[in-house]
Amino acid sequence: MKSLYKYLCLIGLLLSGNGCKKYLDVVPPDVGTLDYAFRSRNEAENYLFACYNAIQNLNDLNRSPGFTMSSEIIFPMNLPGNPIDITGFALITGTQNAGNPGLNYWDGSGNGIAMYKAIRKCNTMLENIDKPADLPAEEKIRWIAETKFLKAYYHYYLLRLYGPIPIVDKNLPVEASPEEVKVKRQPVDVVVNYITALLDEAIPDLPATIDNPAKELGRVTKAAAMAIKAEMLMTAASPLFNGNPDYSNFKDQEGTALFSPYDAAKWQKAAAACKAAIDVCEGVGLRLNNTFIPAPGVGNLPDKIRQELVFQTSLTQRWDINTELIWSLNAIWHGQEYCIPRMTQRANQNDNDNPAYFAVPISTTDLFYTNNGVPIEQDKNWDYGGRNQLQMGDAENAPYIKQGYTTIKAHFNRETRFYASIGFDGGIWFGNGILDGANPHYVEARGQSSLAGPKTLQKTNITGYWPKKLANYLTVYDNGFNWTDFSMPVMRMSGLYLLYAEALNEVNGPTAEALSYVDRVRERAGLLGVTDAWTRYAKDPNKPNSKDGLRDIIHQERRIELCFEGQSGWDLRRWKELQMVLSAPLKGWSVYEDQAINYYRAKNVEIPVFGTRDYLWPISTNSLVVNSNLVQNPAW
């Protein structure tokens, strides 16, 4: 036991200056020795689940830079007592620092997860998998593959945040020298090749599908591993990591370059990985969710609301009947209570259950297309200049906007995904206890006297927009809060299709094949294909005909399709577009005003602070002191 303690302390100093105590749970609680942890199949299975633990914790979007720093959601910074850890949301205001980094996934502080600790658990699993005498060979092969995948994924998560990272392929022995303990950061290409090799080792031995979701939901499959490999190679091919001039002189202490010059072949490799993943996914029956399966009691649905629900349930539908989910974590996503406005009198009387803090800035709503399938500033038939003028809901738009209610023109004639994703003043909200499409709820958001309007500092949506997409239509907020749960996807088929389209465009420009994969996603949203929509309705009808133009279209398509799913922040980061997105104040409506003419006056609600250095996370100063072989990321 004394040797085990020494071993754990030594490994604990690998990458962090923290003490040994935080690493003592490298084995499950109450397990005294590794021999005990692997004495039987059941004990080893517990250890496998411990290896999954870090990835399950990623289900909390409040810990994800892809969510909190995407500019899609604003969380109020001035609450006297926050119900969640807001470290990630605060980073958008420039609070990141090297002394005490927020969302620190290197060391596991600042609401981050200790990824290197998770990697060491995986190494321990692989080193001891032969010990259980009663472990069937077939299960052993699968568990090894799962562990290799997890080890690869944890390295990938670190790569996205820090760029060049140390590779921890094996746990160091107790007798390791001080220099061996002081690991070095490896060049990005070396890290990518290592992750790719691990995934290639794992994929052949992973199951094609999960046959028992009730027991194995969240465990990785061959399709999921191939999709993650494709995403990782897309990240490596993207501007942040592929020939980024900002890092051309970034070297370690021995002068080794940590970033490489631009390599077009990386896009070809990524495209091949995307296509291979698509083939495997489609081969096991995965496809876009193009059908709404109504719950008992649903009736009188207008076609427009049904189309909304087709899109919404591609996210919130149960795992076992959702054809679109490539991989979803088994932990329930907690956060619906931050997304649903008060829409009943009883909800107002019980508003402590539902603060509705997740506020969507106007810039996010502007992303969504018109009903003609082009950006609002591009549509020659849409009044972009007059979008904030008042307009009253009418019979034609009744499935989307309360008839007779005054709202603004920007809420009319938008694509289905806008109405499925965004809750707004005057907007129809199907569900929340009313399953009759002829008499749905709608949102009243103007002023303190309205149902959904601001009541106290703790009970205010500061922009007047809610992320409707993140609320299951069967969840009810009325006399208390009754959840119908769902798990947040890590990867959906629509996201994989758009990755492939992006890679094809980078390799060959706007080919018919690239456009066809974008058009699959658009067709599900009820839109014309890219070429038809731009030709008929866009001020710049030739935009899809160039590589640069189609790149912009695909990027916007991904931001719309995957909005609020914790993906856009990662995309904007790898595209090197996050600095541009965060260069302007984030705005909302004047939510304390009762009259529409005053309510619809935009005001700044948050001033982002984001510079070039923020694309890569800082390593904590303490870790640099402990390990003199580490070099800090540029400008930190």
C-alpha positions in Angstrom: 0.0 0.0 0.0 2.9 2.3 0.7 4.2 1.7 -2.8 0.8 2.5 -4.3 0.7 5.8 -2.4 4.2 6.7 -3.6 3.2 5.8 -7.2 0.1 7.9 -7.1 1.9 10.9 -5.7 4.6 10.7 -8.4 2.0 10.5 -11.2 0.1 13.3 -9.5 3.1 15.6 -10.1 3.3 14.8 -13.8 1.3 17.7 -15.0 0.1 19.6 -12.0 1.4 21.3 -8.9 -1.5 20.0 -6.8 -0.9 17.7 -3.9 -1.1 13.9 -3.9 -4.5 13.7 -2.2 -6.6 14.7 -5.2 -5.1 11.7 -7.1 -5.9 9.1 -4.5 -9.2 8.1 -6.2 -7.3 6.6 -9.2 -9.1 3.4 -8.1 -12.8 3.3 -7.2 -13.7 4.3 -3.6 -13.1 1.7 -0.9 -10.7 -0.3 -3.1 -7.4 -0.7 -1.3 -5.2 -2.2 -4.0 -5.1 -2.6 -7.7 -5.1 -6.4 -7.2 -8.5 -6.1 -5.4 -9.8 -3.7 -8.1 -9.2 -6.4 -10.7 -9.8 -9.6 -8.7 -12.9 -10.4 -10.7 -14.9 -9.5 -13.7 -17.4 -7.5 -11.7 -14.7 -5.4 -10.0 -13.0 -4.8 -13.3 -16.2 -3.7 -14.9 -16.6 -1.2 -12.1 -13.1 0.1 -13.0 -14.1 0.4 -16.6 -17.1 2.5 -15.6 -14.7 4.7 -13.6 -12.8 5.2 -16.8 -16.0 6.5 -18.3 -16.7 8.8 -15.4 -14.9 11.9 -16.9 -16.7 11.6 -20.2 -20.1 11.3 -18.5 -19.3 14.5 -16.6 -19.0 16.3 -19.9 -22.8 16.0 -20.2 -22.9 19.2 -18.0 -22.8 21.9 -20.7 -21.9 24.5 -18.1 -18.5 22.9 -18.1 -18.1 23.0 -21.9 -16.2 25.8 -23.7 -18.2 24.7 -26.8 -21.4 25.9 -25.0 -20.4 28.7 -22.6 -18.1 30.5 -25.0 -20.2 30.1 -28.2 -22.1 33.4 -27.7 -25.3 31.4 -28.2 -26.3 31.8 -24.5 -25.7 34.5 -22.0 -25.9 33.8 -18.2 -26.4 36.8 -15.9 -23.2 37.6 -14.1 -24.7 39.8 -11.4 -26.8 37.3 -9.4 -26.1 37.4 -5.6 -26.3 33.6 -5.4 -25.7 31.5 -8.6 -27.5 28.1 -8.9 -24.6 26.8 -11.0 -20.9 27.3 -11.4 -20.7 30.2 -13.8 -16.9 30.0 -14.4 -17.4 29.0 -18.0 -19.9 31.7 -18.8 -17.6 34.3 -17.2 -14.8 33.4 -19.5 -16.5 35.3 -22.3 -15.9 38.5 -20.4 -12.2 38.1 -20.3 -11.7 36.4 -16.9 -9.4 33.7 -18.1 -5.9 33.8 -16.5 -2.9 31.6 -16.0 -2.8 32.0 -12.3 -6.1 30.2 -11.8 -7.5 29.1 -15.1 -11.2 28.6 -15.6 -12.5 25.3 -16.9 -9.0 23.9 -16.3 -9.1 20.5 -17.9 -5.3 20.1 -17.4 -5.4 20.0 -13.6 -9.2 19.6 -13.0 -9.8 23.0 -11.3 -12.1 25.9 -12.1 -15.0 23.6 -12.9 -12.9 21.7 -15.3 -12.4 17.9 -15.3 -8.9 16.4 -14.6 -8.4 14.8 -18.0 -4.9 13.5 -17.2 -6.3 11.8 -14.2 -8.9 10.2 -16.5 -6.1 9.1 -18.9 -4.1 7.5 -16.0 -7.2 5.5 -15.1 -7.4 4.2 -18.6 -3.7 3.3 -18.5 -4.3 1.4 -15.2 -7.2 -0.4 -16.8 -5.1 -1.5 -19.8 -2.2 -2.6 -17.5 -4.4 -4.8 -15.3 -7.1 -6.1 -17.7 -5.4 -9.6 -17.7 -5.9 -10.1 -14.0 -9.6 -11.2 -13.7 -9.6 -14.9 -14.2 -13.4 -15.0 -14.9 -13.4 -12.3 -17.6 -14.6 -13.8 -20.9 -12.3 -13.2 -23.8 -14.9 -11.5 -25.9 -15.7 -9.0 -23.2 -12.1 -8.4 -22.5 -11.5 -7.5 -26.1 -14.4 -5.0 -26.1 -13.3 -3.5 -22.8 -9.8 -2.9 -24.1 -11.2 -1.2 -27.2 -13.5 1.0 -25.1 -10.6 2.0 -22.8 -8.4 2.9 -25.8 -11.2 5.0 -27.2 -11.7 6.8 -23.9 -7.9 7.4 -23.6 -7.9 8.8 -27.2 -11.0 11.0 -26.5 -9.4 12.5 -23.4 -6.3 13.4 -25.3 -8.5 14.9 -28.0 -10.3 17.0 -25.6 -7.0 18.4 -24.3 -5.8 19.0 -27.8 -8.8 21.1 -28.6 -8.2 23.4 -25.6 -4.4 23.5 -25.3 -3.0 22.5 -28.7 0.3 20.7 -28.2 0.0 18.5 -25.1 2.0 15.8 -23.4 1.1 12.3 -24.5 0.6 9.9 -21.5 0.6 6.5 -23.2 1.7 4.6 -20.1 1.7 5.3 -16.4 5.2 5.9 -15.1 6.8 3.4 -12.7 7.5 4.3 -9.1 11.2 4.3 -9.8 10.9 6.9 -12.6 13.5 9.6 -12.5 12.7 13.3 -11.9 13.3 14.1 -15.5 11.0 11.3 -16.7 8.3 12.7 -14.6 8.7 16.1 -16.2 6.9 15.3 -19.4 7.1 17.6 -22.4 4.5 18.9 -24.8 4.4 17.1 -28.1 3.8 18.8 -31.5 0.2 19.0 -32.7 0.8 16.6 -35.5 2.4 14.0 -33.2 -0.6 14.3 -30.9 -3.1 13.9 -33.7 -1.2 10.9 -35.1 -1.2 9.3 -31.6 -4.9 9.8 -31.2 -5.6 8.5 -34.7 -3.6 5.3 -34.0 -5.4 4.7 -30.7 -8.8 5.0 -32.4 -7.7 2.8 -35.2 -6.7 0.1 -32.7 -10.0 0.4 -30.8 -12.6 0.7 -33.7 -12.4 -3.0 -35.0 -13.2 -4.4 -31.6 -16.1 -2.1 -30.6 -19.7 -3.3 -31.0 -21.6 -2.1 -34.1 -24.6 -1.0 -32.0 -25.8 -0.9 -28.4 -28.3 -3.8 -28.1 -29.4 -3.0 -24.6 -29.8 0.8 -24.2 -31.3 0.4 -20.7 -28.1 -1.2 -19.5 -25.4 0.2 -21.8 -26.6 3.7 -22.8 -23.5 5.9 -23.3 -21.0 3.2 -24.0 -19.1 3.7 -27.2 -19.8 1.9 -30.5 -17.9 1.5 -33.7 -20.0 4.2 -35.4 -19.4 6.7 -32.5 -15.7 6.1 -32.5 -15.5 6.6 -36.3 -17.5 9.8 -36.0 -15.3 11.2 -33.3 -12.2 10.2 -35.3 -13.7 12.2 -38.2 -14.4 15.2 -36.0 -10.9 15.1 -34.5 -9.2 15.0 -38.0 -11.5 17.9 -39.1 -10.2 19.8 -36.1 -6.6 19.1 -37.0 -7.2 20.2 -40.6 -8.9 23.5 -39.6 -7.3 26.9 -39.5 -6.6 27.0 -35.7 -4.2 24.0 -36.0 -3.3 23.7 -39.7 -0.8 26.3 -40.7 -1.9 28.9 -38.1 0.6 31.9 -38.6 -0.1 33.0 -35.0 1.8 29.9 -33.8 4.5 29.6 -36.5 7.2 30.5 -33.9 5.8 28.5 -31.0 8.5 26.1 -29.9 9.4 24.1 -26.9 12.5 24.7 -24.8 14.6 22.6 -27.1 13.5 24.5 -30.2 11.1 22.0 -31.5 8.2 23.6 -33.5 4.9 22.7 -31.9 2.8 23.7 -35.0 3.4 22.7 -38.6 2.9 24.7 -41.8 -0.3 24.3 -43.7 -1.0 20.9 -45.2 -3.9 20.5 -47.6 -3.6 16.7 -47.3 -5.1 17.0 -43.8 -8.5 18.0 -45.3 -8.3 14.9 -47.6 -7.6 12.7 -44.7 -10.5 14.3 -42.7 -12.9 13.9 -45.7 -12.0 10.2 -46.0 -12.6 9.7 -42.3 -16.0 11.5 -42.5 -17.1 9.3 -45.4 -16.0 6.1 -43.7 -18.0 7.1 -40.6 -21.1 8.0 -42.6 -20.9 4.6 -44.3 -20.7 2.7 -41.0 -23.4 4.8 -39.4 -25.8 4.4 -42.3 -24.9 0.7 -42.4 -26.3 0.2 -38.9 -29.5 2.1 -39.7 -28.6 5.6 -38.5 -30.2 8.4 -40.5 -31.7 11.9 -40.2 -34.8 11.9 -38.0 -37.4 12.9 -40.5 -40.5 11.8 -38.6 -42.3 13.1 -35.5 -43.5 10.3 -33.3 -46.3 11.9 -31.2 -46.8 11.1 -27.6 -50.2 10.0 -26.4 -52.6 13.0 -26.4 -50.9 15.0 -29.1 -53.5 16.2 -31.7 -54.6 18.9 -34.1 -51.1 19.6 -35.2 -50.6 22.1 -38.0 -48.0 21.0 -40.5 -45.7 23.8 -39.4 -45.7 22.7 -35.8 -45.2 19.1 -36.8 -42.2 20.2 -38.8 -40.8 22.0 -35.7 -41.2 18.9 -33.7 -39.4 16.8 -36.2 -36.4 19.0 -35.7 -36.7 19.4 -31.9 -37.0 15.7 -31.3 -33.9 15.0 -33.3 -32.3 16.2 -30.1 -34.8 15.3 -27.3 -36.2 12.0 -28.6 -35.6 8.9 -26.6 -32.3 7.1 -27.5 -34.0 3.8 -28.4 -36.3 5.4 -31.1 -34.1 8.3 -32.3 -32.5 7.3 -35.6 -30.2 10.3 -35.6 -28.1 9.8 -32.5 -24.7 8.5 -33.2 -23.6 8.9 -29.6 -25.2 10.4 -26.5 -24.0 10.3 -22.9 -26.1 8.3 -20.5 -26.4 11.0 -17.9 -29.5 13.1 -18.0 -28.9 16.7 -19.2 -30.0 19.0 -16.4 -30.9 22.5 -17.5 -34.4 22.5 -18.9 -35.5 24.7 -16.0 -33.2 27.4 -17.3 -34.8 27.4 -20.8 -38.6 27.5 -20.3 -40.4 30.8 -19.8 -43.3 31.2 -17.4 -46.5 30.7 -19.5 -49.2 30.0 -16.9 -50.4 31.8 -13.8 -49.5 28.8 -11.6 -46.0 29.0 -13.0 -45.7 32.6 -11.9 -46.8 31.6 -8.4 -44.1 28.8 -8.3 -41.4 30.7 -10.2 -38.6 29.6 -7.8 -38.7 26.3 -9.8 -37.9 28.0 -13.0 -35.5 30.9 -13.2 -35.2 30.7 -17.1 -31.7 32.2 -16.9 -30.4 31.0 -20.3 -30.8 34.1 -22.4 -30.3 34.0 -26.1 -28.7 37.2 -27.6 -30.2 38.9 -30.7 -27.1 37.9 -32.7 -27.9 34.2 -32.3 -31.4 34.7 -33.5 -30.1 36.6 -36.5 -28.2 33.5 -37.6 -31.3 31.6 -38.6 -32.4 31.9 -42.3 -35.6 33.3 -43.7 -38.2 30.8 -44.8 -36.5 31.1 -48.3 -33.4 29.4 -46.9 -30.9 32.2 -47.1 -29.5 34.6 -44.4 -31.8 37.4 -43.4 -29.4 40.0 -44.8 -29.2 38.2 -48.1 -32.9 37.6 -48.8 -33.9 40.2 -51.4 -37.6 39.5 -50.5 -37.2 40.0 -46.8 -37.3 43.4 -45.1 -33.9 43.3 -43.3 -33.8 47.1 -42.8 -37.2 47.1 -41.2 -36.9 43.9 -39.2 -37.4 45.6 -35.8 -40.6 47.3 -36.9 -43.8 46.2 -35.1 -46.1 43.7 -36.7 -49.2 41.9 -35.4 -49.7 38.1 -35.6 -52.2 37.0 -38.2 -54.0 33.8 -39.2 -51.4 32.8 -41.8 -48.6 32.8 -39.1 -50.7 31.5 -36.3 -48.7 28.2 -35.9 -45.6 30.4 -35.0 -47.0 33.7 -33.6 -50.0 34.4 -31.4 -52.7 35.8 -33.6 -53.5 39.4 -32.7 -50.3 39.8 -30.6 -47.9 42.6 -31.5 -44.3 41.5 -32.0 -41.7 42.5 -34.7 -41.2 41.7 -38.3 -37.9 39.8 -37.6 -40.1 37.0 -36.1 -42.1 36.5 -39.3 -41.1 34.4 -42.3 -38.3 32.6 -40.7 -37.2 29.0 -41.3 -38.6 26.1 -39.2 -35.4 25.8 -37.1 -35.9 29.4 -35.9 -39.3 28.6 -34.4 -38.1 25.2 -33.1 -35.0 26.7 -31.4 -36.0 30.1 -30.1 -38.7 31.2 -27.7 -39.7 34.9 -28.1 -42.3 37.4 -27.2 -45.5 36.5 -28.9 -44.1 33.2 -30.1 -46.1 29.9 -30.0 -44.7 27.3 -27.6 -46.2 23.9 -28.3 -46.2 21.5 -25.3 -45.6 22.4 -21.7 -48.8 20.5 -20.8 -50.9 21.5 -23.7 -50.7 18.9 -26.5 -53.6 20.3 -28.5 -52.1 22.1 -31.5 -55.2 24.2 -31.9 -54.7 25.9 -28.5 -51.0 26.1 -27.6 -49.2 28.3 -25.2 -47.5 31.5 -26.3 -44.9 33.6 -24.6 -45.7 37.0 -23.0 -42.4 38.6 -22.2 -42.9 42.4 -22.1 -42.4 44.1 -18.7 -42.8 42.9 -15.1 -46.6 42.4 -15.4 -46.3 39.8 -18.2 -46.1 36.1 -17.4 -42.6 35.5 -18.7 -41.3 39.0 -18.0 -38.7 40.0 -15.3 -39.9 39.6 -11.7 -36.7 39.9 -9.7 -33.0 39.8 -10.4 -33.0 36.1 -10.0 -36.1 35.6 -12.2 -35.2 37.4 -15.3 -34.3 36.4 -18.8 -32.1 39.4 -19.7 -32.5 39.3 -23.5 -36.2 38.3 -24.0 -35.2 35.1 -26.0 -35.2 31.5 -24.7 -33.4 28.4 -26.1 -36.6 26.5 -26.8 -34.7 23.7 -28.5 -33.2 22.6 -25.2 -36.7 22.0 -23.7 -38.5 18.7 -24.3 -42.0 19.6 -25.5 -43.3 17.0 -22.9 -41.6 18.8 -20.0 -44.2 20.8 -18.0 -43.7 24.0 -16.0 -47.0 24.9 -14.3 -47.7 23.9 -10.7 -44.1 22.9 -10.2 -41.7 21.4 -12.7 -42.2 18.0 -14.3 -39.3 16.9 -16.4 -39.3 14.6 -19.4 -35.6 14.0 -19.6 -33.2 13.5 -22.5 -29.5 13.1 -22.9 -27.4 15.7 -24.7 -26.0 14.3 -28.0 -22.2 14.2 -28.6 -22.7 13.6 -32.3 -25.8 13.5 -34.6 -26.0 12.4 -38.2 -26.7 16.0 -39.3 -23.5 17.2 -37.7 -21.5 14.4 -39.4 -23.1 15.2 -42.8 -22.1 18.8 -42.5 -18.5 17.9 -41.4 -18.2 15.8 -44.6 -19.6 18.6 -46.8 -17.1 21.0 -45.2 -14.2 18.7 -45.8 -15.2 18.1 -49.4 -15.4 21.8 -50.1 -12.0 22.4 -48.6 -10.6 19.7 -50.9 -12.4 20.2 -54.2 -14.5 23.3 -53.8 -18.3 23.4 -54.3 -18.9 20.0 -55.9 -22.3 18.3 -56.3 -21.4 15.8 -53.6 -20.5 18.5 -51.0 -23.8 20.4 -51.8 -25.8 17.2 -51.6 -24.8 16.6 -47.9 -25.7 20.2 -47.0 -29.0 19.8 -48.8 -29.9 16.6 -46.9 -29.9 18.7 -43.7 -31.7 21.6 -45.3 -34.4 19.3 -46.7 -35.3 18.0 -43.2 -35.7 21.7 -42.2 -38.1 22.2 -45.0 -35.7 24.4 -47.1 -34.7 24.4 -50.7 -31.2 23.2 -51.6 -28.4 25.6 -51.4 -28.0 26.4 -55.1 -31.8 26.8 -55.7 -32.3 29.0 -52.6 -29.4 31.3 -53.4 -30.3 31.5 -57.1 -33.9 32.4 -56.4 -33.7 34.6 -53.4 -30.2 35.8 -52.5 -28.8 39.2 -53.3 -25.5 37.3 -54.1 -26.8 34.3 -56.1 -23.3 33.2 -57.0 -22.1 32.7 -53.5 -22.4 28.9 -53.4 -20.3 28.7 -56.6 -16.9 29.5 -54.9 -15.0 27.6 -52.2 -15.0 30.7 -50.0 -18.7 31.3 -50.5 -19.7 27.7 -49.8 -17.4 27.6 -46.8 -19.4 30.5 -45.3 -22.7 28.8 -46.0 -21.6 25.5 -44.5 -20.3 27.3 -41.4 -23.6 29.1 -40.9 -25.5 25.9 -41.6 -23.6 24.1 -38.8 -24.2 27.0 -36.4 -27.9 26.9 -37.1 -28.4 23.1 -37.1 -26.3 22.5 -33.9 -27.2 25.6 -32.1 -27.3 25.2 -28.2 -25.8 21.7 -28.4 -22.3 22.6 -27.2 -20.8 22.4 -30.7 -20.7 25.9 -32.1 -18.1 27.1 -29.7 -15.7 24.4 -30.7 -16.4 25.0 -34.4 -15.8 28.8 -34.1 -12.6 28.0 -32.3 -11.2 25.7 -34.9 -12.3 28.0 -37.7 -10.6 30.9 -36.0 -13.9 32.8 -36.2 -14.7 33.1 -32.5 -12.7 36.4 -32.1 -14.9 37.9 -34.9 -18.1 36.7 -33.3 -17.1 38.1 -29.9 -15.9 41.4 -31.3 -19.3 43.2 -30.8 -21.5 43.6 -27.7 -24.2 41.0 -27.2 -27.6 42.6 -27.2 -31.1 41.8 -25.9 -34.4 43.7 -25.7 -35.5 46.2 -23.1 -37.2 43.5 -21.1 -38.6 45.8 -18.3 -40.6 47.8 -20.8 -44.4 46.9 -21.1 -45.2 48.6 -24.4 -44.0 46.9 -27.6 -42.6 50.2 -29.0 -40.3 50.5 -26.0 -39.6 46.8 -25.4 -38.1 46.3 -28.9 -35.2 48.6 -28.4 -31.9 46.7 -28.4 -29.5 47.2 -25.5 -26.1 45.8 -24.6 -26.4 43.1 -22.1 -22.8 41.8 -22.2 -19.5 43.0 -23.6 -17.3 40.1 -24.7 -13.6 40.2 -24.3 -11.7 37.8 -26.5 -8.3 38.1 -28.1 -6.0 35.9 -30.2 -4.4 34.3 -27.1 -7.8 33.0 -25.9 -8.0 30.4 -28.7 -5.7 28.2 -26.6 -6.2 27.8 -22.8 -3.3 28.7 -20.5 -1.5 26.1 -18.5 -1.6 27.1 -14.8 1.4 28.9 -13.6 1.8 26.4 -10.8 2.1 23.5 -13.2 4.8 25.4 -15.1 6.7 25.8 -11.8 6.4 22.1 -10.9 7.3 20.9 -14.4 10.1 23.0 -15.9 9.9 21.2 -19.2 6.5 22.7 -20.0 6.2 25.8 -22.0 3.2 28.2 -21.8 0.8 28.9 -24.6 1.6 32.1 -26.6 0.7 35.4 -24.9 -0.1 33.9 -21.5 
